[in-house]
Amino acid sequence: MSEGFPEDILPTYLESLDAPYYIIDKDTYSVVKAKVPEGRTTCGLCSRLCRGTLYAFTEEIGAS
């Protein structure tokens, strides 16, 4: 999640729905901030890093 985003919002919401979930703790934010020049959009790199993290995790747990 982005820096400053309240970490309890999504888990609280998912628990209220009784929905199972995982939290993957990986710092992509600092990578994006280090690679993308100030004033440029971070969306492209951030989405690729997040997608790669999700793909790796789905393999790890055997999901399809």
Secondary structure, 3 states (H helix, E strand, C coil): CCCCCCCCHHHHHHHHCCCCCCCCCCCCHHHHHHHCCCCCCCHHHHHHHHHHHHHHHHHHHCCC
